[in-house]
Amino acid sequence: MKKLYISAVLASAFVALPTAAQDIYKIEQLSSTDLNGDARYIGMGGAMSALGANLSAISTNPASSALYRKSDFSATASLLNQNNRANNLSNSSVRNTKASLDQMGFVYSLYLDGGNLRFVNMGFNYKKSKNFSTNGLLNIVPMPGGNNLSQSLLMRQLAQNGNGWLDLNNSGARASTSPYANLGYDVFMIDPVYDSNKRITDYKHGQADAYHQSRQTEGGIQAYDFNLAFNFNDRFYFGANLGVYSVNYESWGNYEEQNLREDGSYFTSASGERKTFIIKHYEQMTGSGVDAKFGVIVRPLAESNFRLGLSVTTPTLYSLETNSRLHMSSPYGHTETTSNTKYEYTENQVSVSNDYRIVAPWKVNFSLGTTIGRRVALGAEYEIVDHTTAQARLIDDYNGEFERSSGHQDEALQNEIDNHLRDIHTLRLGMEVLATPNFSVRAGYNFVSSPFAKNAYLNMLVNGQSRRYSTATDYINYGNTHRATFGLGYRSGNFYLDAAFLYQTQSADMYAFHYNSNSRATENELPAQQLNLRRSTVTLTAGFRF
């Protein structure tokens, strides 16, 4: 197999993160949240933390439940629609619609007659904090360009270490690199070159002139907040949450590469159909997490409804298990074989399991809220997610017994976090107008900054234990997020009904894999597919205060 030159690329994109081991994209996936919750919260753009008396707001400031003076129960369902497009490519739109139960909770408000402590409120709220469900297949025609790349080039880089080339026919060497590279070796996408002493001097790689990729994902992160809050003199409000999380993520991916022989001709079957290199990837991630939240709201002036809020969320400790399955089929045969035409496909597969811990970063939220008369409510808040405090932790295995503690830090991956993740800054603004005694109108806006540095990439060459579990190569660098919301509310006695509409836009760069001829360089020689990601949600909440 000779050095290749790619003249065309066929690519597609999806809207979920495709990792099979802990990496910076897994960290971001578990650190970010959607704007989700009850319809009033969404209609106000999530800017309810200081205004309070809202079940969904207790996930950002636990003290917000201290403003309840009645008990409350609500449940929320939504319809999510996604419309994603790869820019400058024809037939590249993806649309899908999903129904979801997004929120259910209650607050029991206990009034204390006399003394400084006016109310003690206890609550529980379920909220879907992240929705992974997408159908990410994009049907795209071949596109000129490609920068002369093939997945086999990345496999070749993974077949070496600081001491030279690995003999991937040796179990010890195979254990030191990625299952993805080992499988590429098994199906002859890379093939060793020997000197006269039978020592490996290089690995040959394949050639191709087109790509195609697709992915579908399902699942989400479910958040359960157990809340206790206190109201002192209707001016000082304190609250705390125990947060419990359930993670369920499934992903199906397909990648296809149109390969060429050494003479530049296509591999063909007996019927004349072109044969390709195919990857099929499945991943399931399950686990749980726990954190604590502490919040305070202060009304500094007794004669004013203006309120200041501050809350802190501790790092969330996730205990996770990932199971992935990787299948490859290739038209290549061993180079010592006189003819490749006898090979319909060379196939092999591998299954990989991994238990590990991820520590999601600290969050701090600052909020403002006020009411003007009894007709207008205004809210604003700023939140920062400090990615420098995120960690990936390995679980030690002693004679088959896994350590039950939080494990030890993966220092190699921590360096990737420090280099490629950035703090997430979120601005939320919201307004509510009581148009009639029973009818309210709401509007809101969100800005969420990109969590990734400009040159962020999925580094499969990282010198750490996570390399031993890497089976997927594609990744997406998400840009800034903009959300606009609109809501309506109706009250009749103790019963209320709220509706909200959310429209979200986000740009992103999608890469099928990362390759640079200088293995230490961060620039990807594979051009990005620029994505325009759009999401709209219709949310309906029914509730009862008593």
C-alpha positions as CSV (number, residue, x, y, z in Angstrom):
1,M,0.0,0.0,0.0
2,K,1.5,3.3,-1.0
3,K,1.1,6.8,0.3
4,L,-2.3,8.1,-0.6
5,Y,-3.9,11.2,-1.9
6,I,-7.6,11.9,-1.2
7,S,-9.5,13.8,-3.8
8,A,-13.0,13.9,-2.3
9,V,-14.6,13.6,1.1
10,L,-18.1,12.5,2.0
11,A,-19.0,13.5,5.6
12,S,-21.9,13.9,7.9
13,A,-22.6,15.1,11.4
14,F,-24.6,14.5,14.6
15,V,-25.4,16.4,17.7
16,A,-24.1,14.3,20.6
17,L,-20.7,13.5,21.9
18,P,-19.1,10.3,20.7
19,T,-16.5,9.1,23.2
20,A,-15.9,5.6,24.5
21,A,-13.6,6.4,27.3
22,Q,-13.1,9.4,29.6
23,D,-11.8,12.5,27.7
24,I,-12.4,16.2,27.5
25,Y,-15.7,15.7,25.5
26,K,-17.0,13.4,28.2
27,I,-16.2,16.0,30.8
28,E,-18.0,18.7,28.9
29,Q,-20.9,16.4,28.2
30,L,-21.5,15.9,31.9
31,S,-20.8,19.6,32.9
32,S,-23.2,21.4,30.6
33,T,-27.0,21.5,30.9
34,D,-29.9,22.3,28.7
35,L,-32.4,25.1,29.5
36,N,-35.0,22.7,30.9
37,G,-37.7,22.6,33.6
38,D,-41.2,23.9,34.0
39,A,-42.8,26.3,31.4
40,R,-42.6,29.4,33.6
41,Y,-38.9,28.9,34.2
42,I,-38.2,28.4,30.5
43,G,-40.5,31.3,29.5
44,M,-38.4,33.5,31.8
45,G,-35.2,32.3,30.2
46,G,-34.2,30.5,33.4
47,A,-33.7,33.8,35.2
48,M,-35.8,32.8,38.2
49,S,-33.1,32.2,40.9
50,A,-33.5,35.5,42.8
51,L,-37.2,35.9,42.1
52,G,-37.8,32.4,43.6
53,A,-40.9,30.5,44.4
54,N,-40.2,28.2,41.4
55,L,-39.5,24.5,41.5
56,S,-37.1,24.4,38.6
57,A,-35.1,27.4,40.0
58,I,-34.0,25.3,43.1
59,S,-31.6,23.5,40.8
60,T,-29.6,26.8,40.4
61,N,-30.3,28.4,43.8
62,P,-31.8,26.2,46.5
63,A,-32.9,29.3,48.5
64,S,-35.5,30.1,45.8
65,S,-37.9,27.6,47.4
66,A,-37.8,29.7,50.6
67,L,-39.9,32.3,48.9
68,Y,-42.9,29.9,48.7
69,R,-45.7,30.8,51.1
70,K,-47.9,28.0,49.8
71,S,-47.3,24.4,49.0
72,D,-46.9,23.6,45.3
73,F,-47.0,20.6,42.9
74,S,-46.3,20.7,39.2
75,A,-45.5,18.4,36.2
76,T,-44.1,19.3,32.8
77,A,-43.9,17.7,29.4
78,S,-42.3,19.0,26.2
79,L,-41.9,18.4,22.5
80,L,-38.3,18.8,21.3
81,N,-37.6,19.5,17.6
82,Q,-34.1,19.6,16.2
83,N,-33.1,21.0,12.8
84,N,-29.4,20.6,12.0
85,R,-27.5,21.6,8.9
86,A,-24.0,21.2,7.6
87,N,-23.1,24.5,5.9
88,N,-22.2,24.5,2.2
89,L,-23.4,20.9,1.6
90,S,-26.5,19.9,-0.2
91,N,-29.1,17.5,1.2
92,S,-27.5,17.9,4.7
93,S,-30.5,18.7,6.9
94,V,-31.5,16.5,9.9
95,R,-34.9,16.9,11.5
96,N,-36.3,14.9,14.4
97,T,-38.9,15.4,17.1
98,K,-39.0,13.8,20.6
99,A,-41.6,14.0,23.4
100,S,-40.2,14.1,26.9
101,L,-41.3,14.3,30.6
102,D,-39.0,17.2,31.7
103,Q,-40.0,18.1,35.2
104,M,-42.1,16.9,38.2
105,G,-41.8,18.1,41.8
106,F,-43.4,19.6,44.9
107,V,-42.7,21.9,47.8
108,Y,-44.3,21.6,51.2
109,S,-44.5,25.0,52.9
110,L,-44.7,25.1,56.7
111,Y,-45.6,28.5,58.2
112,L,-44.2,29.2,61.7
113,D,-46.4,31.6,63.6
114,G,-44.1,34.1,65.5
115,G,-40.4,34.5,65.7
116,N,-37.8,35.4,63.0
117,L,-38.1,32.1,61.2
118,R,-41.3,32.6,59.1
119,F,-41.3,29.5,56.8
120,V,-39.5,26.2,56.6
121,N,-40.0,24.7,53.2
122,M,-39.1,21.1,52.1
123,G,-39.2,20.1,48.4
124,F,-38.2,17.6,45.8
125,N,-37.9,18.2,42.1
126,Y,-37.0,16.0,39.1
127,K,-35.7,17.7,36.0
128,K,-34.1,16.4,32.8
129,S,-30.9,18.4,32.8
130,K,-29.5,17.1,29.5
131,N,-31.3,15.5,26.5
132,F,-29.0,13.3,24.3
133,S,-31.8,12.1,21.9
134,T,-30.9,12.9,18.3
135,N,-31.0,11.2,14.9
136,G,-27.8,12.6,13.4
137,L,-27.7,11.1,9.9
138,L,-26.9,13.6,7.2
139,N,-27.2,12.5,3.6
140,I,-24.4,14.4,1.9
141,V,-23.0,14.1,-1.6
142,P,-19.2,13.9,-2.1
143,M,-17.3,17.2,-1.7
144,P,-14.0,18.2,-3.3
145,G,-11.1,18.6,-1.0
146,G,-10.1,16.4,1.9
147,N,-6.4,17.3,2.5
148,N,-5.1,13.8,1.7
149,L,-6.3,12.0,4.8
150,S,-7.5,8.5,5.8
151,Q,-8.3,7.0,9.2
152,S,-5.4,4.6,8.6
153,L,-3.0,7.5,9.2
154,L,-4.3,7.9,12.7
155,M,-4.0,4.1,13.3
156,R,-0.4,4.3,12.1
157,Q,0.4,7.0,14.7
158,L,-1.2,4.9,17.4
159,A,1.0,2.0,16.4
160,Q,4.1,3.7,17.9
161,N,5.3,5.0,21.2
162,G,8.4,6.8,22.5
163,N,10.4,3.6,22.1
164,G,9.5,3.1,18.4
165,W,7.0,1.0,16.5
166,L,4.8,-1.4,18.4
167,D,4.4,-5.0,17.3
168,L,0.6,-5.3,17.2
169,N,0.9,-9.0,16.9
170,N,2.2,-9.0,20.5
171,S,-0.4,-8.9,23.4
172,G,1.8,-6.7,25.5
173,A,2.1,-4.1,22.7
174,R,-1.6,-4.3,22.0
175,A,-2.5,-3.6,25.6
176,S,-0.5,-0.3,25.4
177,T,-2.5,1.3,22.6
178,S,-6.1,1.8,21.5
179,P,-8.5,-1.0,20.6
180,Y,-9.2,1.1,17.6
181,A,-5.6,0.8,16.4
182,N,-5.5,-2.9,17.1
183,L,-8.6,-3.5,15.1
184,G,-7.2,-1.5,12.2
185,Y,-4.2,-3.8,12.3
186,D,-6.3,-6.9,12.4
187,V,-8.2,-5.9,9.2
188,F,-5.0,-4.7,7.4
189,M,-5.8,-1.0,7.4
190,I,-2.2,-0.7,8.6
191,D,0.4,-3.3,7.9
192,P,3.9,-3.7,9.3
193,V,7.1,-3.1,7.2
194,Y,10.0,-5.3,8.3
195,D,13.7,-5.0,7.8
196,S,16.1,-7.9,7.1
197,N,16.1,-8.7,10.8
198,K,12.3,-8.9,10.9
199,R,12.1,-5.7,12.9
200,I,9.2,-3.3,12.3
201,T,10.5,-0.1,10.6
202,D,7.1,1.4,9.7
203,Y,3.4,0.7,9.1
204,K,1.9,1.1,5.7
205,H,-1.5,2.7,5.6
206,G,-4.5,2.5,3.2
207,Q,-5.8,5.0,0.7
208,A,-9.3,6.4,0.0
209,D,-11.1,9.1,-1.9
210,A,-14.4,9.5,0.0
211,Y,-15.9,9.4,3.5
212,H,-19.3,9.0,4.9
213,Q,-20.3,9.2,8.6
214,S,-23.5,9.1,10.6
215,R,-24.5,8.8,14.3
216,Q,-27.7,8.4,16.4
217,T,-27.9,8.9,20.1
218,E,-30.5,8.4,22.8
219,G,-30.8,9.1,26.6
220,G,-30.2,11.9,28.9
221,I,-29.1,13.1,32.4
222,Q,-31.9,13.0,35.0
223,A,-31.5,15.3,38.0
224,Y,-33.2,14.8,41.4
225,D,-33.0,17.6,43.9
226,F,-33.9,17.2,47.6
227,N,-34.4,20.6,49.0
228,L,-34.6,22.3,52.4
229,A,-35.0,26.1,52.7
230,F,-35.6,28.7,55.4
231,N,-37.3,32.2,55.3
232,F,-36.1,34.7,58.0
233,N,-38.2,37.8,58.4
234,D,-39.2,37.7,54.7
235,R,-35.8,39.3,53.9
236,F,-33.2,36.5,54.3
237,Y,-33.6,33.2,52.5
238,F,-31.3,30.2,52.8
239,G,-31.5,26.8,51.1
240,A,-29.5,23.6,50.5
241,N,-30.0,20.7,48.0
242,L,-28.7,17.2,47.8
243,G,-28.5,16.5,44.0
244,V,-28.6,13.0,42.6
245,Y,-28.1,12.3,39.0
246,S,-28.8,9.3,36.7
247,V,-26.9,9.0,33.4
248,N,-28.1,7.0,30.5
249,Y,-26.5,7.4,27.1
250,E,-26.5,5.2,24.0
251,S,-24.9,5.9,20.6
252,W,-24.8,4.2,17.3
253,G,-22.2,5.3,14.7
254,N,-21.2,4.3,11.2
255,Y,-18.2,5.4,9.2
256,E,-17.4,4.4,5.6
257,E,-14.3,5.1,3.6
258,Q,-14.0,4.4,-0.2
259,N,-10.6,2.7,-0.6
260,L,-8.1,2.4,-3.4
261,R,-5.6,-0.2,-4.4
262,E,-1.9,0.6,-4.6
263,D,-2.3,1.3,-8.3
264,G,-5.1,3.8,-7.6
265,S,-8.0,1.5,-8.7
266,Y,-11.0,0.8,-6.6
267,F,-11.7,-2.5,-4.8
268,T,-14.6,-4.1,-6.5
269,S,-16.8,-7.2,-5.8
270,A,-17.5,-9.8,-8.5
271,S,-20.6,-7.8,-9.4
272,G,-18.5,-4.7,-9.9
273,E,-19.7,-2.9,-6.7
274,R,-17.0,-0.8,-5.0
275,K,-15.9,-2.2,-1.6
276,T,-15.2,0.1,1.3
277,F,-13.7,0.2,4.7
278,I,-16.5,0.3,7.3
279,I,-16.6,1.1,11.0
280,K,-19.7,0.3,13.1
281,H,-19.6,1.7,16.6
282,Y,-22.0,1.3,19.5
283,E,-21.5,2.8,23.0
284,Q,-23.6,2.7,26.2
285,M,-22.7,4.8,29.2
286,T,-24.6,4.5,32.4
287,G,-24.0,5.7,35.9
288,S,-24.9,8.0,38.7
289,G,-23.7,11.2,40.3
290,V,-24.1,13.3,43.5
291,D,-23.4,16.8,44.5
292,A,-24.6,19.5,46.9
293,K,-25.9,23.0,46.3
294,F,-26.1,25.9,48.7
295,G,-27.8,29.2,48.2
296,V,-28.8,32.5,49.8
297,I,-31.2,35.3,48.7
298,V,-31.2,38.6,50.4
299,R,-33.7,41.5,50.2
300,P,-31.4,44.3,51.3
301,L,-34.0,47.1,51.6
302,A,-37.2,46.4,53.6
303,E,-39.2,48.8,51.5
304,S,-38.1,47.3,48.2
305,N,-38.7,43.9,46.5
306,F,-35.2,44.0,45.0
307,R,-33.4,40.7,45.7
308,L,-29.8,39.5,45.4
309,G,-28.9,35.8,45.1
310,L,-25.8,33.7,45.3
311,S,-25.5,30.0,45.0
312,V,-22.6,27.4,44.8
313,T,-22.8,23.9,43.4
314,T,-20.0,21.5,44.5
315,P,-18.3,19.3,41.9
316,T,-20.6,16.4,40.9
317,L,-18.9,13.1,41.4
318,Y,-20.0,10.7,38.7
319,S,-19.4,7.0,38.9
320,L,-19.7,5.7,35.3
321,E,-19.5,2.5,33.3
322,T,-19.0,2.5,29.6
323,N,-19.5,-0.5,27.3
324,S,-18.6,-0.1,23.7
325,R,-18.5,-2.4,20.7
326,L,-16.4,-1.7,17.6
327,H,-16.6,-3.6,14.3
328,M,-14.4,-3.0,11.3
329,S,-14.5,-4.5,7.8
330,S,-11.9,-3.8,5.2
331,P,-11.2,-4.7,1.5
332,Y,-7.5,-4.9,2.2
333,G,-5.5,-8.1,2.6
334,H,-2.0,-8.6,3.8
335,T,0.6,-7.2,1.5
336,E,2.4,-10.5,1.2
337,T,-0.7,-11.9,-0.5
338,T,-0.3,-12.1,-4.2
339,S,-3.8,-10.7,-4.9
340,N,-6.3,-8.8,-2.9
341,T,-9.2,-9.7,-5.2
342,K,-9.9,-12.9,-3.3
343,Y,-10.9,-10.9,-0.2
344,E,-14.5,-9.8,-0.1
345,Y,-14.0,-8.3,3.3
346,T,-11.6,-8.7,6.2
347,E,-13.6,-8.3,9.4
348,N,-13.1,-8.2,13.1
349,Q,-14.7,-6.7,16.2
350,V,-13.9,-5.9,19.8
351,S,-15.9,-5.1,22.9
352,V,-14.5,-2.7,25.6
353,S,-15.7,-2.0,29.1
354,N,-14.5,0.7,31.4
355,D,-15.4,1.8,34.9
356,Y,-14.2,5.3,36.0
357,R,-15.1,8.5,37.8
358,I,-15.6,12.0,36.5
359,V,-15.6,15.0,38.7
360,A,-17.7,17.7,37.0
361,P,-16.6,21.3,37.9
362,W,-17.7,23.8,40.5
363,K,-20.6,26.2,39.5
364,V,-21.2,29.6,41.0
365,N,-24.4,31.6,40.2
366,F,-25.1,35.3,40.9
367,S,-28.7,36.5,40.4
368,L,-30.9,39.6,40.6
369,G,-34.6,39.9,40.8
370,T,-37.3,42.4,41.5
371,T,-41.0,43.1,41.0
372,I,-42.5,46.4,39.9
373,G,-45.8,46.8,41.6
374,R,-47.8,43.6,41.2
375,R,-47.6,43.5,37.4
376,V,-44.0,43.1,36.3
377,A,-41.2,40.7,37.4
378,L,-37.6,41.1,36.2
379,G,-34.8,38.6,36.6
380,A,-31.1,38.4,35.6
381,E,-28.3,36.0,36.5
382,Y,-24.8,35.1,35.6
383,E,-23.3,31.6,36.1
384,I,-19.8,30.3,35.7
385,V,-18.7,26.7,35.4
386,D,-15.0,26.5,36.3
387,H,-13.5,23.7,34.2
388,T,-10.1,24.0,35.9
389,T,-11.7,22.1,38.8
390,A,-12.9,19.2,36.6
391,Q,-11.2,15.8,36.8
392,A,-11.2,12.3,35.4
393,R,-10.3,9.7,37.9
394,L,-9.2,6.1,37.3
395,I,-10.4,3.2,39.5
396,D,-7.6,0.9,40.6
397,D,-7.9,-2.9,40.2
398,Y,-6.3,-4.9,42.9
399,N,-6.6,-8.6,42.1
400,G,-9.9,-8.1,40.4
401,E,-11.4,-6.1,43.2
402,F,-12.0,-2.5,42.2
403,E,-11.3,0.3,44.6
404,R,-14.5,1.7,46.0
405,S,-13.1,5.2,46.6
406,S,-13.0,8.0,44.1
407,G,-9.9,6.5,42.5
408,H,-6.8,8.5,41.5
409,Q,-6.5,11.4,39.0
410,D,-5.6,10.7,35.4
411,E,-2.8,13.2,35.1
412,A,-2.4,12.9,31.3
413,L,-6.1,13.6,30.8
414,Q,-6.0,16.5,33.3
415,N,-3.4,18.1,31.0
416,E,-5.9,17.8,28.1
417,I,-8.6,19.4,30.3
418,D,-6.4,22.3,31.2
419,N,-5.3,22.9,27.6
420,H,-8.6,22.5,25.7
421,L,-11.6,23.2,28.0
422,R,-12.6,26.7,28.9
423,D,-14.9,28.0,31.6
424,I,-18.6,28.2,30.6
425,H,-20.2,31.6,31.1
426,T,-24.0,31.8,31.1
427,L,-26.1,34.9,31.1
428,R,-29.9,34.6,31.7
429,L,-32.5,37.4,31.4
430,G,-36.2,37.2,31.9
431,M,-39.3,39.3,32.2
432,E,-42.9,38.5,33.2
433,V,-45.9,40.9,32.8
434,L,-49.2,40.2,34.5
435,A,-51.5,41.3,31.7
436,T,-54.7,40.5,33.6
437,P,-55.3,39.1,37.1
438,N,-55.3,35.6,35.5
439,F,-53.1,35.9,32.5
440,S,-49.3,36.4,32.2
441,V,-46.8,37.0,29.4
442,R,-43.1,36.1,29.6
443,A,-40.0,36.5,27.6
444,G,-36.3,35.5,28.1
445,Y,-32.9,35.3,26.6
446,N,-29.8,33.1,27.3
447,F,-26.2,33.3,26.2
448,V,-23.9,30.4,26.9
449,S,-20.2,30.6,25.9
450,S,-18.3,27.8,24.1
451,P,-16.7,25.3,26.5
452,F,-13.9,24.6,24.0
453,A,-10.6,26.3,23.2
454,K,-10.2,27.2,19.5
455,N,-7.8,24.3,18.9
456,A,-9.5,21.6,21.0
457,Y,-9.5,18.1,19.7
458,L,-10.0,14.5,20.7
459,N,-6.4,13.4,21.4
460,M,-6.3,9.6,21.0
461,L,-2.5,9.8,21.4
462,V,-2.7,11.0,25.0
463,N,-0.2,9.1,27.1
464,G,-2.6,7.9,29.7
465,Q,-4.8,5.0,30.7
466,S,-7.8,6.3,28.8
467,R,-6.0,5.5,25.5
468,R,-6.5,1.8,26.3
469,Y,-10.3,2.3,26.0
470,S,-10.7,4.6,23.0
471,T,-12.8,3.2,20.2
472,A,-14.4,6.3,18.6
473,T,-12.6,9.0,16.7
474,D,-15.2,11.7,15.8
475,Y,-15.8,14.8,17.9
476,I,-17.6,18.2,17.8
477,N,-16.4,21.5,19.0
478,Y,-19.5,23.5,20.0
479,G,-19.6,27.2,19.7
480,N,-21.6,29.8,21.6
481,T,-25.3,29.1,22.3
482,H,-28.1,31.6,21.9
483,R,-31.6,31.0,23.3
484,A,-34.7,33.1,23.0
485,T,-37.9,32.1,25.0
486,F,-41.5,33.2,25.1
487,G,-44.2,32.0,27.6
488,L,-47.8,32.4,28.6
489,G,-49.4,31.6,32.0
490,Y,-52.9,31.2,33.2
491,R,-54.1,31.2,36.9
492,S,-57.5,30.2,38.2
493,G,-57.8,29.8,41.9
494,N,-55.1,27.4,43.1
495,F,-54.7,25.8,39.6
496,Y,-52.2,27.1,37.0
497,L,-51.3,26.2,33.5
498,D,-48.1,27.5,31.8
499,A,-46.8,27.2,28.2
500,A,-43.4,28.1,26.8
501,F,-41.6,28.2,23.5
502,L,-37.8,28.0,23.3
503,Y,-35.6,28.6,20.1
504,Q,-31.9,27.8,20.3
505,T,-29.1,28.3,17.8
506,Q,-25.5,27.1,18.0
507,S,-22.6,26.8,15.6
508,A,-20.2,23.8,15.7
509,D,-17.3,22.2,13.9
510,M,-17.5,18.5,13.4
511,Y,-14.5,16.3,12.6
512,A,-14.6,12.6,11.7
513,F,-11.1,12.2,13.3
514,H,-8.0,14.2,14.2
515,Y,-4.8,13.9,12.2
516,N,-1.7,15.9,11.9
517,S,1.5,14.5,10.4
518,N,3.3,16.0,13.4
519,S,1.7,13.9,16.1
520,R,2.2,16.6,18.7
521,A,0.4,19.4,16.7
522,T,-3.1,20.5,17.7
523,E,-4.2,21.7,14.3
524,N,-6.4,19.2,12.5
525,E,-5.4,18.7,8.8
526,L,-8.8,17.2,8.2
527,P,-11.1,20.2,7.3
528,A,-14.1,20.7,9.7
529,Q,-17.6,20.4,8.6
530,Q,-19.3,23.6,9.9
531,L,-22.7,22.9,11.4
532,N,-25.7,25.1,12.1
533,L,-27.6,23.5,15.0
534,R,-31.1,24.6,15.8
535,R,-33.5,23.4,18.5
536,S,-37.0,24.4,19.4
537,T,-39.0,23.2,22.3
538,V,-42.7,23.6,23.2
539,T,-43.3,23.0,26.9
540,L,-46.5,22.7,28.9
541,T,-46.8,22.7,32.7
542,A,-49.8,22.0,34.9
543,G,-49.6,22.8,38.6
544,F,-51.6,23.3,41.8
545,R,-50.8,25.5,44.8
546,F,-52.4,24.8,48.2
